[in-house]
Amino acid sequence: MGSADYRNVSPRCQISRRRLLQWGALGALSATVPVRGFAAVRNSLTPERTLALHNTHTDEDLRVVYWADGRYLPGALADINHILRDHRAGEIKPIDTRLLDLMVALGANLDNRGPFHVISGYRSPETNALLRTRGQGVAKNSLHLQGKAVDIRLPGCDLSVLRRAAMRLKGGGVGYYPGPNFVHIDVGRVRHW
């Protein structure tokens, strides 16, 4: 991709100098602190985690602090589970908090303050089977069935930039779907397609 392609990317979707310096400092610190210790340091540096979501099928919006004072907030998690429900079946399943944390990290990586537009969160077995019959590249044992995957886009952010940022995080799987205009992220094994 040539440098001219970046002119159309929103400034809020580019990595800021401050964010780059923060990553460098955390990277240097992580080299000297055991993994569990690093998690504690990270948690102390982020007193709250906020997630902003827009469900493209139900037109619902949510901006919620779901983690504060060193713990996940049950009421906020219930609100997130609701907006990421299977809108076809009306079924709700708990969403893996690692996926929420991955989305927050992805938003921070892109210096994004806006909501993620959600195409698909949790999927019931019936919905997953229906989508498979339509030939939409849906896996039989999709991580959506377990509340461990989400299909998203970020208005103002080029889809390829979103994909590359997700891949850099190495938090799980990353699927790139430019036709239907979304990126799949999950907290399964690290892979991409």
N, CA, C and O of each residue as an XYZ file, in Angstrom:
772
protein
N       0.849     -1.176      0.000
C       0.000      0.000      0.000
C       0.888      1.229      0.000
O       1.794      1.324      0.828
N       0.666      2.147     -0.876
C       1.466      3.362     -0.957
C       1.095      4.353      0.119
O       0.030      4.247      0.727
N       1.974      5.326      0.362
C       1.697      6.310      1.418
C       0.491      7.179      1.090
O      -0.139      7.713      2.003
N       0.154      7.336     -0.179
C      -1.003      8.154     -0.560
C      -2.298      7.554     -0.046
O      -3.275      8.275      0.158
N      -2.320      6.229      0.169
C      -3.535      5.575      0.656
C      -3.902      6.013      2.070
O      -5.069      5.923      2.453
N      -2.954      6.473      2.836
C      -3.210      6.848      4.217
C      -3.870      8.226      4.341
O      -4.346      8.580      5.420
N      -3.906      8.984      3.285
C      -4.507     10.317      3.358
C      -6.001     10.254      3.641
O      -6.560     11.186      4.220
N      -6.650      9.176      3.242
C      -8.093      9.056      3.427
C      -8.474      8.462      4.776
O      -9.661      8.343      5.080
N      -7.498      8.089      5.584
C      -7.776      7.495      6.883
C      -7.950      8.600      7.911
O      -7.143      9.525      8.001
N      -9.011      8.483      8.676
C      -9.316      9.474      9.708
C      -8.148      9.605     10.676
O      -7.516      8.600     11.003
N      -7.839     10.824     11.150
C      -6.768     11.003     12.120
C      -7.012     10.197     13.394
O      -6.053      9.790     14.050
N      -8.280      9.955     13.761
C      -8.552      9.206     14.976
C      -8.241      7.725     14.802
O      -8.284      6.968     15.772
N      -7.929      7.306     13.587
C      -7.633      5.915     13.299
C      -6.136      5.704     13.104
O      -5.714      4.590     12.793
N      -5.336      6.730     13.275
C      -3.899      6.612     13.122
C      -3.255      6.536     14.495
O      -3.836      6.977     15.486
N      -2.078      5.987     14.549
C      -1.365      5.846     15.808
C      -0.686      7.165     16.145
O       0.071      7.712     15.344
N      -0.968      7.665     17.344
C      -0.390      8.936     17.762
C       1.012      8.713     18.334
O       1.357      7.608     18.752
N       1.801      9.768     18.345
C       3.156      9.707     18.908
C       3.086      9.337     20.387
O       3.889      8.538     20.870
N       2.117      9.923     21.108
C       1.972      9.636     22.528
C       1.685      8.152     22.748
O       2.270      7.530     23.635
N       0.775      7.578     21.931
C       0.433      6.162     22.055
C       1.660      5.296     21.765
O       1.881      4.292     22.442
N       2.451      5.674     20.775
C       3.647      4.928     20.432
C       4.646      4.952     21.596
O       5.258      3.928     21.904
N       4.814      6.100     22.238
C       5.713      6.202     23.386
C       5.200      5.366     24.559
O       5.990      4.737     25.264
N       3.863      5.356     24.773
C       3.287      4.543     25.848
C       3.565      3.067     25.595
O       3.933      2.332     26.511
N       3.388      2.636     24.343
C       3.669      1.233     24.015
C       5.126      0.906     24.275
O       5.441     -0.155     24.816
N       6.018      1.811     23.893
C       7.443      1.583     24.106
C       7.772      1.434     25.578
O       8.533      0.547     25.965
N       7.200      2.300     26.398
C       7.445      2.233     27.839
C       6.892      0.938     28.420
O       7.556      0.281     29.222
N       5.679      0.570     28.019
C       5.106     -0.685     28.508
C       5.884     -1.885     27.993
O       6.052     -2.870     28.713
N       6.358     -1.815     26.760
C       7.164     -2.900     26.203
C       8.458     -3.083     26.975
O       8.843     -4.207     27.298
N       9.127     -1.979     27.271
C      10.370     -2.050     28.037
C      10.100     -2.602     29.433
O      10.872     -3.416     29.941
N       9.025     -2.169     30.042
C       8.661     -2.646     31.373
C       8.330     -4.130     31.337
O       8.694     -4.870     32.252
N       7.644     -4.569     30.290
C       7.233     -5.973     30.216
C       8.431     -6.906     30.095
O       8.341     -8.076     30.467
N       9.537     -6.410     29.588
C      10.731     -7.237     29.452
C      11.364     -7.520     30.810
O      12.126     -8.478     30.944
N      11.065     -6.711     31.810
C      11.687     -6.873     33.117
C      10.735     -7.387     34.186
O      11.174     -7.723     35.286
N       9.432     -7.457     33.884
C       8.437     -7.849     34.876
C       7.801     -9.163     34.444
O       7.452     -9.310     33.273
N       7.636    -10.134     35.362
C       6.954    -11.374     35.001
C       5.543    -11.083     34.480
O       4.971    -10.031     34.767
N       4.989    -12.029     33.709
C       3.701    -11.822     33.053
C       2.612    -11.414     34.040
O       1.883    -10.458     33.775
N       2.482    -12.098     35.154
C       1.444    -11.738     36.136
C       1.685    -10.334     36.694
O       0.743     -9.574     36.918
N       2.935    -10.008     36.910
C       3.266     -8.671     37.399
C       2.936     -7.605     36.374
O       2.488     -6.513     36.724
N       3.159     -7.926     35.092
C       2.846     -6.981     34.028
C       1.348     -6.715     33.975
O       0.926     -5.578     33.764
N       0.544     -7.755     34.164
C      -0.916     -7.571     34.166
C      -1.322     -6.621     35.285
O      -2.196     -5.775     35.095
N      -0.701     -6.753     36.434
C      -1.021     -5.860     37.544
C      -0.617     -4.422     37.227
O      -1.345     -3.482     37.547
N       0.547     -4.258     36.598
C       0.994     -2.911     36.212
C       0.020     -2.322     35.199
O      -0.390     -1.169     35.327
N      -0.353     -3.113     34.190
C      -1.300     -2.630     33.171
C      -2.621     -2.223     33.824
O      -3.185     -1.178     33.500
N      -3.105     -3.049     34.736
C      -4.376     -2.748     35.388
C      -4.302     -1.472     36.213
O      -5.278     -0.727     36.291
N      -3.158     -1.216     36.825
C      -3.035      0.009     37.615
C      -2.929      1.243     36.720
O      -3.272      2.348     37.139
N      -2.451      1.051     35.477
C      -2.342      2.176     34.545
C      -3.680      2.492     33.876
O      -3.869      3.591     33.356
N      -4.602      1.539     33.889
C      -5.915      1.732     33.270
C      -6.986      1.547     34.335
O      -7.511      0.445     34.498
N      -7.316      2.603     35.059
C      -8.270      2.469     36.155
C      -9.678      2.088     35.690
O     -10.473      1.570     36.474
N      -9.982      2.345     34.425
C     -11.287      1.978     33.882
C     -11.121      1.513     32.440
O     -10.221      1.950     31.723
N     -12.003      0.628     32.043
C     -12.073      0.211     30.636
C     -13.485      0.489     30.152
O     -14.466      0.036     30.741
N     -13.564      1.241     29.071
C     -14.842      1.642     28.498
C     -14.962      1.062     27.102
O     -13.994      1.031     26.342
N     -16.157      0.605     26.776
C     -16.418      0.070     25.448
C     -17.623      0.783     24.868
O     -18.642      0.949     25.538
N     -17.500      1.205     23.618
C     -18.604      1.843     22.895
C     -18.970      0.955     21.714
O     -18.117      0.589     20.905
N     -20.258      0.615     21.629
C     -20.747     -0.309     20.606
C     -21.994      0.238     19.935
O     -22.805      0.923     20.558
N     -22.134     -0.075     18.657
C     -23.354      0.216     17.907
C     -23.738     -1.067     17.181
O     -22.973     -1.556     16.350
N     -24.911     -1.620     17.481
C     -25.375     -2.829     16.811
C     -26.028     -2.419     15.499
O     -27.034     -1.709     15.502
N     -25.466     -2.860     14.379
C     -25.949     -2.427     13.064
C     -27.303     -3.030     12.708
O     -27.987     -2.516     11.823
N     -27.704     -4.110     13.380
C     -28.986     -4.752     13.071
C     -30.136     -4.196     13.904
O     -31.263     -4.087     13.420
N     -29.850     -3.844     15.158
C     -30.910     -3.364     16.057
C     -30.877     -1.851     16.233
O     -31.794     -1.270     16.812
N     -29.825     -1.216     15.735
C     -29.617      0.227     15.854
C     -29.483      0.677     17.318
O     -29.780      1.825     17.648
N     -29.037     -0.229     18.181
C     -28.810      0.099     19.589
C     -27.385      0.605     19.780
O     -26.458      0.157     19.106
N     -27.229      1.534     20.698
C     -25.923      2.084     21.046
C     -25.662      1.857     22.524
O     -26.583      1.867     23.341
N     -24.400      1.652     22.853
C     -24.004      1.472     24.243
C     -22.602      2.022     24.420
O     -21.703      1.720     23.634
N     -22.419      2.818     25.442
C     -21.091      3.246     25.899
C     -21.094      2.977     27.392
O     -21.891      3.548     28.136
N     -20.183      2.088     27.828
C     -20.236      1.646     29.216
C     -18.836      1.370     29.760
O     -17.982      0.825     29.061
N     -18.619      1.749     31.004
C     -17.426      1.346     31.743
C     -17.737     -0.051     32.252
O     -18.662     -0.227     33.045
N     -16.975     -1.049     31.806
C     -17.256     -2.427     32.198
C     -16.211     -2.997     33.153
O     -16.378     -4.098     33.676
N     -15.139     -2.246     33.379
C     -14.083     -2.680     34.282
C     -13.595     -1.460     35.044
O     -13.215     -0.455     34.442
N     -13.604     -1.546     36.357
C     -13.133     -0.430     37.199
C     -12.702     -0.987     38.548
O     -13.180     -2.031     38.992
N     -11.803     -0.279     39.177
C     -11.314     -0.664     40.506
C     -10.842     -2.111     40.550
O     -11.044     -2.815     41.539
N     -10.205     -2.546     39.456
C      -9.620     -3.876     39.426
C     -10.593     -5.021     39.212
O     -10.236     -6.177     39.441
N     -11.826     -4.728     38.773
C     -12.777     -5.828     38.567
C     -13.769     -5.499     37.454
O     -14.015     -4.340     37.119
N     -14.320     -6.565     36.904
C     -15.374     -6.424     35.894
C     -16.680     -6.094     36.606
O     -16.949     -6.600     37.695
N     -17.480     -5.252     35.988
C     -18.737     -4.785     36.588
C     -19.907     -5.596     36.019
O     -20.218     -5.477     34.834
N     -20.554     -6.417     36.849
C     -21.599     -7.321     36.367
C     -22.733     -6.635     35.597
O     -23.176     -7.161     34.576
N     -23.208     -5.487     36.055
C     -24.291     -4.786     35.362
C     -23.872     -4.340     33.967
O     -24.644     -4.445     33.014
N     -22.653     -3.847     33.856
C     -22.137     -3.411     32.551
C     -21.943     -4.609     31.626
O     -22.229     -4.522     30.432
N     -21.456     -5.727     32.170
C     -21.291     -6.927     31.349
C     -22.645     -7.419     30.837
O     -22.751     -7.886     29.703
N     -23.673     -7.315     31.672
C     -25.026     -7.704     31.235
C     -25.494     -6.811     30.082
O     -26.118     -7.292     29.136
N     -25.195     -5.517     30.163
C     -25.563     -4.603     29.069
C     -24.823     -4.955     27.781
O     -25.403     -4.909     26.696
N     -23.546     -5.306     27.900
C     -22.761     -5.702     26.726
C     -23.301     -7.010     26.148
O     -23.451     -7.142     24.934
N     -23.591     -7.977     27.025
C     -24.150     -9.244     26.559
C     -25.448     -9.006     25.792
O     -25.717     -9.680     24.798
N     -26.243     -8.056     26.248
C     -27.518     -7.754     25.594
C     -27.311     -7.166     24.196
O     -27.960     -7.598     23.243
N     -26.433     -6.204     24.068
C     -26.245     -5.569     22.751
C     -25.545     -6.520     21.772
O     -25.716     -6.386     20.560
N     -24.763     -7.475     22.281
C     -24.076     -8.433     21.422
C     -24.853     -9.749     21.281
O     -24.298    -10.750     20.828
N     -26.123     -9.747     21.664
C     -26.953    -10.941     21.590
C     -27.188    -11.361     20.142
O     -26.906    -10.612     19.207
N     -27.705    -12.561     19.983
C     -28.151    -13.034     18.680
C     -29.471    -12.317     18.395
O     -30.503    -12.665     18.970
N     -29.441    -11.327     17.518
C     -30.637    -10.511     17.270
C     -31.716    -11.298     16.537
O     -32.890    -10.936     16.610
N     -31.351    -12.358     15.838
C     -32.354    -13.163     15.128
C     -33.174    -13.996     16.108
O     -34.401    -14.046     16.019
N     -32.482    -14.648     17.043
C     -33.145    -15.538     17.994
C     -33.489    -14.838     19.314
O     -34.275    -15.356     20.108
N     -32.907    -13.677     19.541
C     -33.124    -12.975     20.806
C     -32.381    -13.604     21.970
O     -32.640    -13.266     23.125
N     -31.460    -14.514     21.682
C     -30.722    -15.213     22.740
C     -29.510    -14.391     23.192
O     -28.833    -13.741     22.396
N     -29.272    -14.449     24.490
C     -28.139    -13.755     25.101
C     -27.209    -14.798     25.703
O     -27.657    -15.765     26.321
N     -25.927    -14.594     25.518
C     -24.910    -15.464     26.119
C     -23.803    -14.560     26.652
O     -23.500    -13.531     26.049
N     -23.198    -14.935     27.776
C     -22.079    -14.119     28.275
C     -20.960    -14.029     27.241
O     -20.555    -15.031     26.652
N     -20.476    -12.824     27.038
C     -19.365    -12.576     26.129
C     -18.069    -12.670     26.932
O     -17.958    -12.109     28.022
N     -17.115    -13.371     26.390
C     -15.820    -13.561     27.042
C     -15.178    -12.195     27.303
O     -15.037    -11.391     26.382
N     -14.795    -11.935     28.530
C     -14.209    -10.635     28.874
C     -12.879    -10.404     28.166
O     -12.478     -9.256     27.971
N     -12.193    -11.472     27.781
C     -10.952    -11.298     27.004
C     -11.253    -10.651     25.663
O     -10.441     -9.880     25.152
N     -12.418    -10.957     25.082
C     -12.811    -10.348     23.816
C     -13.071     -8.854     24.012
O     -12.687     -8.039     23.173
N     -13.718     -8.501     25.108
C     -13.969     -7.085     25.405
C     -12.654     -6.341     25.582
O     -12.471     -5.244     25.055
N     -11.741     -6.952     26.332
C     -10.425     -6.332     26.542
C      -9.662     -6.192     25.223
O      -8.952     -5.210     25.010
N      -9.816     -7.183     24.343
C      -9.168     -7.116     23.029
C      -9.735     -5.959     22.217
O      -8.986     -5.255     21.539
N     -11.042     -5.757     22.278
C     -11.657     -4.636     21.556
C     -11.172     -3.303     22.103
O     -10.910     -2.376     21.336
N     -11.051     -3.198     23.421
C     -10.543     -1.959     24.023
C      -9.100     -1.722     23.581
O      -8.731     -0.598     23.241
N      -8.287     -2.773     23.584
C      -6.896     -2.639     23.139
C      -6.836     -2.230     21.667
O      -5.994     -1.422     21.277
N      -7.726     -2.790     20.860
C      -7.761     -2.445     19.437
C      -8.140     -0.974     19.255
O      -7.521     -0.265     18.461
N      -9.150     -0.520     19.987
C      -9.539      0.889     19.918
C      -8.411      1.800     20.365
O      -8.172      2.842     19.755
N      -7.715      1.413     21.430
C      -6.590      2.222     21.921
C      -5.445      2.218     20.911
O      -4.790      3.240     20.706
N      -5.208      1.078     20.287
C      -4.161      0.957     19.276
C      -4.394      1.922     18.134
O      -3.446      2.454     17.557
N      -5.660      2.152     17.806
C      -6.013      3.052     16.706
C      -6.362      4.455     17.195
O      -6.759      5.313     16.407
N      -6.211      4.684     18.506
C      -6.551      5.963     19.122
C      -7.989      6.350     18.780
O      -8.274      7.496     18.432
N      -8.889      5.370     18.886
C     -10.293      5.545     18.527
C     -11.149      5.838     19.759
O     -10.976      5.209     20.803
N     -12.057      6.777     19.636
C     -13.001      7.099     20.710
C     -14.437      6.746     20.325
O     -15.327      6.734     21.176
N     -14.658      6.461     19.049
C     -16.005      6.189     18.565
C     -16.418      4.755     18.812
O     -15.611      3.942     19.263
N     -17.673      4.436     18.521
C     -18.149      3.075     18.764
C     -17.729      2.106     17.656
O     -17.627      2.474     16.486
N     -17.491      0.870     18.059
C     -17.346     -0.210     17.094
C     -18.733     -0.519     16.559
O     -19.681     -0.633     17.336
N     -18.868     -0.654     15.263
C     -20.119     -1.091     14.670
C     -20.080     -2.619     14.628
O     -19.206     -3.217     14.001
N     -21.042     -3.229     15.304
C     -21.077     -4.680     15.452
C     -22.005     -5.285     14.411
O     -23.180     -4.927     14.334
N     -21.479     -6.196     13.618
C     -22.258     -6.913     12.630
C     -22.769     -8.217     13.239
O     -23.908     -8.620     13.002
N     -21.919     -8.868     14.023
C     -22.304    -10.123     14.665
C     -21.501    -10.305     15.939
O     -20.279    -10.155     15.954
N     -22.214    -10.631     17.009
C     -21.575    -10.975     18.279
C     -21.853    -12.441     18.558
O     -21.394    -13.316     17.824
N     -22.608    -12.711     19.625
C     -23.002    -14.087     19.919
C     -23.956    -14.584     18.839
O     -24.797    -13.834     18.344
N     -23.812    -15.875     18.476
C     -24.741    -16.528     17.551
C     -25.256    -17.809     18.186
O     -24.473    -18.606     18.701
N     -26.554    -18.008     18.152
C     -27.136    -19.272     18.609
C     -26.778    -20.359     17.600
O     -26.448    -20.049     16.455
N     -26.836    -21.622     18.003
C     -26.578    -22.709     17.042
C     -27.507    -22.643     15.829
O     -27.084    -22.944     14.713
N     -28.762    -22.254     16.034
C     -29.716    -22.157     14.920
C     -29.316    -21.063     13.936
O     -29.352    -21.270     12.723
N     -28.938    -19.905     14.456
C     -28.516    -18.813     13.579
C     -27.242    -19.176     12.840
O     -27.107    -18.890     11.650
N     -26.307    -19.805     13.540
C     -25.060    -20.192     12.892
C     -25.342    -21.178     11.751
O     -24.763    -21.063     10.670
N     -26.231    -22.142     11.996
C     -26.589    -23.119     10.956
C     -27.265    -22.425      9.775
O     -26.984    -22.748      8.620
N     -28.153    -21.473     10.060
C     -28.825    -20.721      8.999
C     -27.806    -19.979      8.127
O     -27.876    -20.032      6.899
N     -26.868    -19.292      8.768
C     -25.856    -18.542      8.020
C     -24.952    -19.480      7.215
O     -24.493    -19.115      6.133
N     -24.695    -20.679      7.730
C     -23.895    -21.665      6.979
C     -24.618    -22.091      5.709
O     -23.984    -22.284      4.672
N     -25.944    -22.241      5.778
C     -26.692    -22.665      4.584
C     -26.685    -21.584      3.513
O     -26.877    -21.878      2.333
N     -26.468    -20.348      3.910
C     -26.413    -19.237      2.957
C     -25.038    -19.083      2.321
O     -24.827    -18.207      1.483
N     -24.089    -19.955      2.732
C     -22.760    -19.937      2.119
C     -21.970    -18.684      2.412
O     -21.279    -18.167      1.534
N     -22.061    -18.184      3.639
C     -21.390    -16.934      3.982
C     -20.052    -17.151      4.697
O     -19.598    -16.281      5.440
N     -19.424    -18.306      4.477
C     -18.118    -18.566      5.081
C     -18.175    -18.715      6.587
O     -17.228    -18.354      7.286
N     -19.283    -19.247      7.092
C     -19.472    -19.391      8.537
C     -18.961    -20.765      8.972
O     -19.343    -21.784      8.396
N     -18.109    -20.791      9.977
C     -17.554    -22.047     10.487
C     -18.607    -22.812     11.279
O     -19.415    -22.216     11.992
N     -18.591    -24.144     11.147
C     -19.549    -24.988     11.857
C     -19.423    -24.807     13.374
O     -20.427    -24.727     14.082
N     -18.198    -24.744     13.856
C     -17.953    -24.573     15.296
C     -17.421    -23.166     15.579
O     -16.428    -22.999     16.287
N     -18.075    -22.185     15.031
C     -17.656    -20.791     15.155
C     -17.504    -20.378     16.617
O     -18.273    -20.805     17.478
N     -16.507    -19.546     16.882
C     -16.328    -19.004     18.229
C     -17.442    -18.022     18.601
O     -17.584    -17.665     19.771
N     -18.233    -17.585     17.617
C     -19.414    -16.768     17.916
C     -20.377    -17.554     18.811
O     -21.070    -16.966     19.642
N     -20.423    -18.879     18.647
C     -21.311    -19.739     19.434
C     -20.956    -19.723     20.920
O     -21.800    -20.003     21.772
N     -19.711    -19.396     21.219
C     -19.227    -19.393     22.600
C     -19.103    -17.986     23.180
O     -18.654    -17.826     24.315
N     -19.495    -16.964     22.416
C     -19.339    -15.593     22.893
C     -17.883    -15.156     22.901
O     -17.485    -14.318     23.710
N     -17.085    -15.728     21.993
C     -15.649    -15.442     21.949
C     -15.226    -14.774     20.653
O     -14.035    -14.706     20.350
N     -16.203    -14.272     19.874
C     -15.883    -13.659     18.584
C     -16.872    -12.535     18.299
O     -18.008    -12.541     18.773
N     -16.404    -11.574     17.510
C     -17.253    -10.457     17.095
C     -16.800    -10.004     15.711
O     -15.609     -9.993     15.400
N     -17.776     -9.632     14.893
C     -17.502     -9.064     13.571
C     -17.781     -7.576     13.660
O     -18.873     -7.169     14.054
N     -16.795     -6.759     13.295
C     -16.888     -5.317     13.524
C     -16.374     -4.518     12.338
O     -15.674     -5.028     11.463
N     -16.747     -3.261     12.344
C     -16.108     -2.245     11.501
C     -15.998     -0.999     12.369
O     -16.623     -0.907     13.426
N     -15.208     -0.056     11.918
C     -14.977      1.169     12.665
C     -15.120      2.338     11.696
O     -14.210      2.599     10.910
N     -16.252      3.047     11.740
C     -16.444      4.160     10.801
C     -15.273      5.137     10.845
O     -14.780      5.502     11.912
N     -14.845      5.547      9.657
C     -13.723      6.472      9.548
C     -12.371      5.785      9.522
O     -11.341      6.436      9.345
N     -12.370      4.470      9.697
C     -11.118      3.715      9.704
C     -11.155      2.719      8.561
O     -12.063      1.892      8.482
N     -10.179      2.794      7.683
C     -10.093      1.862      6.574
C     -10.050      0.433      7.118
O      -9.340      0.152      8.083
N     -10.805     -0.455      6.502
C     -10.917     -1.833      6.965
C      -9.557     -2.536      7.018
O      -9.305     -3.331      7.923
N      -8.686     -2.247      6.056
C      -7.358     -2.889      6.050
C      -6.508     -2.390      7.223
O      -5.689     -3.142      7.753
N      -6.690     -1.145      7.629
C      -5.976     -0.602      8.796
C      -6.477     -1.290     10.062
O      -5.687     -1.651     10.934
N      -7.789     -1.470     10.159
C      -8.387     -2.172     11.302
C      -7.846     -3.603     11.378
O      -7.483     -4.084     12.451
N      -7.799     -4.265     10.237
C      -7.291     -5.644     10.182
C      -5.839     -5.714     10.642
O      -5.493     -6.554     11.473
N      -4.990     -4.841     10.112
C      -3.569     -4.866     10.488
C      -3.381     -4.589     11.976
O      -2.546     -5.217     12.627
N      -4.150     -3.657     12.510
C      -4.045     -3.347     13.946
C      -4.450     -4.559     14.780
O      -3.802     -4.861     15.782
N      -5.512     -5.257     14.380
C      -5.953     -6.455     15.105
C      -4.892     -7.549     15.026
O      -4.640     -8.242     16.012
N      -4.278     -7.705     13.873
C      -3.244     -8.733     13.714
C      -2.023     -8.426     14.582
O      -1.412     -9.340     15.139
N      -1.665     -7.146     14.700
C      -0.512     -6.764     15.529
C      -0.721     -7.137     16.993
O       0.242     -7.445     17.695
N      -1.961     -7.113     17.458
C      -2.244     -7.404     18.868
C      -2.047     -8.884     19.202
O      -1.766     -9.228     20.350
N      -2.193     -9.758     18.202
C      -2.020    -11.199     18.397
C      -2.852    -11.712     19.569
O      -2.382    -12.498     20.392
N      -4.109    -11.242     19.624
C      -5.007    -11.657     20.701
C      -5.863    -12.846     20.343
O      -6.607    -13.346     21.186
N      -5.774    -13.315     19.098
C      -6.582    -14.436     18.624
C      -6.695    -14.379     17.123
O      -5.788    -13.907     16.438
N      -7.819    -14.864     16.607
C      -8.022    -14.910     15.173
C      -8.485    -13.589     14.599
O      -9.191    -12.823     15.256
N      -8.078    -13.328     13.355
C      -8.481    -12.118     12.637
C      -8.887    -12.527     11.227
O      -8.082    -13.081     10.479
N     -10.129    -12.255     10.872
C     -10.620    -12.523      9.529
C     -10.932    -11.219      8.820
O     -11.460    -10.285      9.425
N     -10.608    -11.157      7.555
C     -10.777     -9.932      6.756
C     -11.841    -10.176      5.703
O     -11.692    -11.053      4.852
N     -12.925     -9.396      5.759
C     -14.057     -9.554      4.852
C     -14.383     -8.216      4.198
O     -15.326     -7.540      4.609
N     -13.607     -7.827      3.176
C     -13.833     -6.514      2.556
C     -15.159     -6.417      1.801
O     -15.728     -5.328      1.714
N     -15.674     -7.537      1.247
C     -16.960     -7.499      0.530
C     -18.099     -7.067      1.448
O     -18.750     -6.054      1.191
N     -18.345     -7.823      2.511
C     -19.395     -7.411      3.459
C     -18.937     -6.311      4.429
O     -19.721     -5.852      5.260
N     -17.681     -5.894      4.325
C     -17.165     -4.739      5.061
C     -17.103     -4.945      6.572
O     -17.705     -4.195      7.340
N     -16.358     -5.986      6.987
C     -16.114     -6.153      8.422
C     -14.837     -6.942      8.649
O     -14.314     -7.606      7.755
N     -14.357     -6.841      9.881
C     -13.222     -7.631     10.349
C     -13.732     -8.500     11.492
O     -14.426     -8.025     12.391
N     -13.382     -9.759     11.441
C     -13.716    -10.708     12.510
C     -12.543    -10.749     13.477
O     -11.395    -10.873     13.049
N     -12.814    -10.647     14.770
C     -11.777    -10.880     15.778
C     -12.316    -11.874     16.789
O     -13.507    -11.884     17.100
N     -11.424    -12.707     17.296
C     -11.830    -13.670     18.325
C     -10.673    -13.895     19.280
O      -9.553    -13.443     19.045
N     -10.964    -14.603     20.361
C      -9.935    -14.904     21.363
C      -9.560    -16.375     21.327
O      -9.199    -16.954     22.352
N      -9.645    -16.984     20.144
C      -9.152    -18.332     19.930
C      -7.657    -18.281     19.675
O      -6.978    -17.332     20.067
N      -7.155    -19.309     19.015
C      -5.725    -19.316     18.720
C      -5.388    -18.202     17.717
O      -6.241    -17.764     16.944
N      -4.145    -17.763     17.748
C      -3.704    -16.686     16.851
C      -3.586    -17.238     15.435
O      -2.844    -18.185     15.174
N      -4.343    -16.613     14.523
C      -4.347    -16.999     13.125
C      -5.005    -15.886     12.338
O      -5.603    -14.989     12.931
N      -4.911    -15.918     11.023
C      -5.604    -14.906     10.221
C      -5.969    -15.481      8.871
O      -5.330    -16.408      8.374
N      -7.003    -14.917      8.292
C      -7.478    -15.320      6.970
C      -8.079    -14.137      6.268
O      -8.542    -14.261      5.134
